[in-house]
Each structure stands twice: as C-alpha cells, then as structure tokens.
Amino acid sequence: MEQSHGLWSWGFSQLCRVVLACALAGAVIVGSGAAPTARAEPAGFRPADVPTDAAPPQSDHLAAAMYLKSHPNAVPAGTNNFGCVPSAVHPRPVVLAHGTDSSAYSDWSAIAPQLSAAGFCVFALNYGGKPGVESYGTEDLWLSAHQIDAFVDDVLAATGATQVDLVGFSQGANVTRLYVNKLGGAPKVGKWVGIASPSYGGVMYGLVPLAQAIPGLMQVFELLTSLAAVQQAQGSPIMTELNAGGDTVPGVQYVTIGSRVDEMIQPFENIALRGPGARNIVLQDMCAADLTGHFHMVYDPFVQQLLLDVLDPGHAPAPVCVPVALGTGIPEVIIAGNS
C-alpha cells in the first residue's frame, strides 16, 4: 500500500545514517551500475492507473492513507468524471498530479472536491507505479511524463476541451513540466501550477552534494527510496535537462507556490522558476503566520484557497490567513509511511 511520501521521508533518515557511517569510516561505496539515462525509452511506457471510486475528503495525509487501505481504487469526490462538460466560465479541465510515493487520493482528497464544487472538470491519475506494487510516483520521471501526456490527451478527447490546466504537487510539478517543456505539451496547457515544486531539485540540508561526492552512494539512496527520488536531486541529469534552454516555454502561464520552511527543498530558492512568464508565490509573503512546510501544503486551507484564486482569479474569494504551526503534517506523514 502506498503511503504519501512515506518511503521518501524514511529513506531520507536512512541516507543520513549511511552518509554518517561513510564519513566516519572513510568508506567508498562501489556503484553497482551506471547512472540512469536521462530519457527513458518509449518501449518502457505503461498507461497510468486511473482510479474511479469516489471517496470523501480527508483532513490530512494520514487520514487519506488509512482510507486507502480498504479502498485502493479511491479518487477524490467529483474527480475523473469523463462525462464532465467544461463550462464557458471554466473551459479548461484541471489535471492534478500527485507527489513522490503517493497517489491521486493521498494528495488531492481535499483540493479536488473544492475545485469540482467551484465548477471545474477535475481529473487525477496515479502515475509512476511499479508493476505489482501499490505505490505511485516512484519510477522514472520521463516515463511518468509520458503518462501525463497520454492522460491529458484522454481528458481533452473526453471533454472536448482544447487545453487543460496542470497542477502538480512536489514530483508532480516536475513530471508535468517535463511534459509541457520537453514533450511538446505546451499548446495543450493554459496554466501550469507547481505546489512545493522541486524546480531546481533539492540538496536536503546539504546531504545530497555529500552523497553525490561518494561514488555509489546515490545508488544506495535509490535503493532506500526510489528512482524518482534521486532523479530530483539538485544537479541530477534529469533536473539539468528539464531546465536546459530555459525553465519556461512560451504560451503557458507558470505559477509556483512554495514555503520558506519546506522540509525537502533546500535552498528555498530552488522552488522558484526563473524564466519569463513565471509567477512565484511565497506562502509566508501572503500569510506570515502560516508555517506550513512541504508535506502539508496540499492540506493547508490557505494554500487550497490560494490555488483556487490562481486558477479562477475572477471568481475565487480572497484566501483567509490563519496561523499554522511549524512542523504541521510531518507526524502524520511519518505514521502513514510506517503503518
């Protein structure tokens, strides 16, 4: 059973131990093989999983994970209705892409019903799954981007729309931007929104550069976490290629929503896009008392309201700022990842 970001957070603690042991012992770990190639072969493509069982909203990742244990085909209520007809007010369907070691329901159980209630046609897929394993967002980012490509085409064909808006959380921001920027998806996309987007990868408090300096250690980290996790490290081949030639392309409105206290993306500046046409929203600049970090972003009420305002600025009410304590959501993610 997948647990939202559980493997990622567990693997982070394991990496800390491995790095410390290597530093103390002066060990050099020999790699077991060559680094993954930047672009996956199309032959490895498999269609994404599209969940269909409407399920209620949840308050956090742990509640969603507990519900998924007995409802593995759950999808947020109001999502993946392929008979939905876009309105003149909301002509672009919204496609949601979850994060690492997560799922459509784990990350979007709260946001998706809100978007549906606001009048959007809403769709979400489970991408990047390994065959035979009920976990998603763990496999090669290029293959996942191809799954986004195919899913967007299915949504456009079903709804009759000419474009979608893409919203990605964490890894979901990277795979959707790969689709837009590198797989020719730009003409089919109006807005791209990255929530807690690892736009330039992360260094995880300096551990990633240290691991990259020790031969083979990133391969160990991949075994402890996933291929998708290591592909999103700062300076990795895929992150370098994603941003090569400019991190935005013409014709698409890009928006990132990030937190200064993100637990996974450091430095904080790696969240923002630097290309033309990009708008970078800092949560604490909008609501200083909200200290939500990486894991809780999609369950934070202010972020949820802010996303609606980004997608529907002419009709959404102004977000209401309320205090959120530092570390909110982290215990739930840890419990979910180990239950």
PALUMDREN-901148 format. One record per residue (C-alpha): residue in three letters; x, y, z. Coordinates in steps of 0.02 Angstrom, whole numbers, plus 50000, padded with zeros to 5 digits. Layout:
N
ALAXYZ/...
end
This chain:
339
MET500005000050000/GLU500695016949953/GLN500885029750090/SER501095047950041/HIS502945052450045/GLY503235038950175/LEU504615029950081/TRP505395046750037/SER505445052650218/TRP506015035650283/GLY507375035050151/PHE507955052350200/SER508315046350377/GLN509195031050308/LEU510275041950195/CYS510815052050346/ARG511415036050430/VAL512315029850275/VAL513205046550249/LEU513725047350431/ALA514395029650427/CYS515385033050269/ALA516095049050339/LEU516665040750499/ALA517385025450418/GLY518085034050263/ALA517185021050161/VAL516965021849974/ILE515435012749911/VAL515655004949741/GLY514205007949623/SER513254992949559/GLY512955000149387/ALA512895015349275/ALA511805030149319/PRO510075030049240/THR509965038049069/ALA509095054749060/ARG507725049448941/ALA506795033048956/GLU506465022548802/PRO504655023448743/ALA504595004448749/GLY504525005648938/PHE502895015348936/ARG501375008749029/PRO499725017949043/ALA499425026449210/ASP498145019849333/VAL496535029949334/PRO495575027349497/THR493675028249487/ASP492905025349660/ALA492305042149727/ALA492885044649905/PRO492615058150038/PRO493805072450077/GLN495105069550213/SER495945081150336/ASP497755075750307/HIS498875062750226/LEU498675050250368/ALA496785050250357/ALA496905047850169/ALA498155033650188/MET497045024750314/TYR495555026050197/LEU496585019250052/LYS496985003450148/SER495224997250122/HIS494825007349965/PRO496335005749849/ASN495395012549697/ALA494875028449787/VAL494845045049696/PRO494285061849769/ALA492435065049753/GLY492005074249593/THR493595068449505/ASN493805058049346/ASN492055060849281/PHE492425058549096/GLY490665064349055/CYS491025081549128/VAL490745095749004/PRO491805111349035/SER490835127549056/ALA491145144048972/VAL491755150849139/HIS492945136149165/PRO493365129948990/ARG494965120949039/PRO494865104749139/VAL496085103749286/VAL497285088949289/LEU498095085149457/ALA499755075949476/HIS500255069049647/GLY501965068349728/THR503285055149762/ASP502695038549836/SER500915044849839/SER499285044349741/ALA497875054749673/TYR496855051949830/SER498265054249956/ASP498745071449891/TRP497115078049819/SER495715071549930/ALA495395089149997/ILE495825100349849/ALA494985090749708/PRO493215091649781/GLN493435110249809/LEU493905112849627/SER492455102149571/ALA491255112049681/ALA491925128049603/GLY491375121849432/PHE492945114149358/CYS493035097249273/VAL494375088749379/PHE495465073849336/ALA496865064749426/LEU497935049749383/ASN499085037949478/TYR500705039049379/GLY502425031549401/GLY501885015049477/LYS502934999349478/PRO502014983749415/GLY501354973249558/VAL501664986649690/GLU500274997949755/SER501375013449759/TYR501495027649635/GLY502695041549591/THR504225030549616/GLU504785026549439/ASP505735035549301/LEU505185053649280/TRP505235052849090/LEU504055038049086/SER502915047049208/ALA502935062449096/HIS502375051448950/GLN500955045149060/ILE500435063149091/ASP500495065848903/ALA499325051348868/PHE498145055949009/VAL497975074048952/ASP497515067848778/ASP496175056648855/VAL495475071148955/LEU495425082648804/ALA494605069348696/ALA493265065648828/THR492855083648872/GLY493045091848702/ALA494185104948778/THR495695111448684/GLN496785114548837/VAL496965109249018/ASP497695117349172/LEU499005106649258/VAL499285106649446/GLY500735096449515/PHE501235093749695/SER503075090449729/GLN503645077549600/GLY502005080549509/ALA502645097949467/ASN504215090749387/VAL503375077249282/THR502035089349219/ARG503355102249175/LEU504345088849084/TYR502775085648983/VAL502485104048947/ASN504275109248912/LYS505075093848836/LEU503705082748765/GLY502795096148666/GLY501345098248785/ALA501345117348790/PRO499975120148658/LYS498795109348762/VAL499095118648926/GLY498435135448984/LYS499115136349160/TRP500435125949248/VAL500465126749438/GLY501815118849545/ILE501455116949731/ALA503065113749830/SER503905111549662/PRO505695104849662/SER506005115849511/TYR507905115049528/GLY507965099749639/GLY508475099149821/VAL510035096649924/MET509145090450081/TYR510125100750207/GLY511745097550113/LEU511645078550113/VAL511365076649926/PRO513015085049874/LEU513925074250001/ALA513085058649936/GLN513475063649757/ALA515315065449804/ILE515435047549869/PRO515425035149723/GLY513915023749730/LEU513025032249873/MET511625039349764/GLN511305021549705/VAL511125016449887/PHE509915030749913/GLU508915024849761/LEU508755007549840/LEU508175015350003/THR506945027149920/SER506565026349734/LEU507245030649563/ALA506085045649555/ALA506765052349719/VAL508585052649666/GLN508145059549494/GLN507505075249581/ALA509125079449672/GLN509925095949628/GLY511125093649483/SER510435076749428/PRO510425073349240/ILE508525074849227/MET508425090949326/THR509825098249221/GLU508945093349059/LEU507245099549122/ASN507925117149145/ALA509135117248998/GLY508735130948874/GLY507585139748996/ASP506415133349129/THR504845140049044/VAL504195139648866/PRO503095152548778/GLY501205151448784/VAL500985144048958/GLN500665153549120/TYR501815146349254/VAL501475148349441/THR502425140849587/ILE501765140749765/GLY503145137449891/SER503555138650075/ARG505115145950153/VAL505105131650279/ASP504975117450152/GLU505725101950233/MET506275093750070/ILE506825107649953/GLN508355117450004/PRO508895130149964/PHE507155137649965/GLU507565147149805/ASN507585130649709/ILE505685130849710/ALA505515146449603/LEU505555146449413/ARG506745159149338/GLY506115160049160/PRO504985172849076/GLY503135171249111/ALA503365163749285/ARG502495169749442/ASN503235163449605/ILE502135164449759/VAL502925162649931/LEU501675156550060/GLN502385166750203/ASP502365182650098/MET500485180350084/CYS500185174050261/ALA501665176150378/ALA500845165950518/ASP500655150650407/LEU502225140050433/THR501625125350330/GLY503075115750252/HIS503235103450109/PHE502165088850163/HIS500645098350225/MET500485110450078/VAL499045101549992/TYR498075100350156/ASP498375118350209/PRO496745128450195/PHE497645144350141/VAL498585135250003/GLN496965127149946/GLN496125144249935/LEU497655151749851/LEU497635138249717/LEU495815141849679/ASP496235160249664/VAL497665156149543/LEU496535145349435/ASP494995156249446/PRO495525174049492/GLY493915181849434/HIS492775171849548/ALA493765164649694/PRO493605172949865/ALA495165180449943/PRO496135167450045/VAL495955169150234/CYS497585169150332/VAL497625158950493/PRO499145153250595/VAL499875136050559/ALA501225129050672/LEU502935124150606/GLY503005105350576/THR501145103150547/GLY500805087250450/ILE502515079150474/PRO501975066750611/GLU500515061150503/VAL501665058050354/ILE502875047950461/ILE501485037450536/ALA500695034750366/GLY502355029250294/ASN502635016250428/SER500885009450454/
end
